[in-house]
């Protein structure tokens, strides 16, 4: 993590490295919405939103917002050349047909089997599960970006999720401020360590069975 770079920005920057030219990408609210800021100029993708926009661009400059143009969370967006609009049923049809190459989501918990809990803490009011359930089940690759532990210091990567699930066995990759982990057939694999953390830090803050890739590397510093 570079000087002055926040954890949120670091997570978004690392997640952006998973996006390749020509993909259709859906971004969850929060940290995932920062991902477009870190895409290489050589990577041309179409960002998809459940409310019916395909081809979202950067956040508009202050004062240049279009009240009729927003993402699924209601925040103002711009569109790129070639963008198109549809109703939500068509937008969800794209998801359910498996046409989304990557979805990047936040999470409350992820299990070692790739189960995802990201929509509710019991007894707290929320607007609903939204599109996360469909995206988690049908996207070709599901990436979670989140803090490694919660605000009380409890691990968020667990053997079994204790919160209500969004979807089972759906997560392919977890990116935290400590590590990059992949969910594979053999289980949860630590692939990268984020400076200044160590493998011991990651293992201490993870309440799950993990495997270590033979090619374990330290992520690049910015």
Buried (B, 14 or more C-beta within 10 A) or exposed (E): BEEEEEBBBBBBBBBBBBBEEEBBBBBBBBBBBBBBEBBEEEBEBBBBBBBBBBBBBEBBEEEEBEEEBBBBBEEBBBBBEEBEBBEEEEBBEBBEEEBBBBBBBBBBBBBBBBBBBBBBEEEEEEEEBBBBBBBBBBBEBBBBBBBBBEEEEEBBBBEEBEBBBBBBEBBBBBBBBBBBBBBBEEBBBBBBBBEEBEBEBBBEBBBBEBBEBEEEEEBEEE
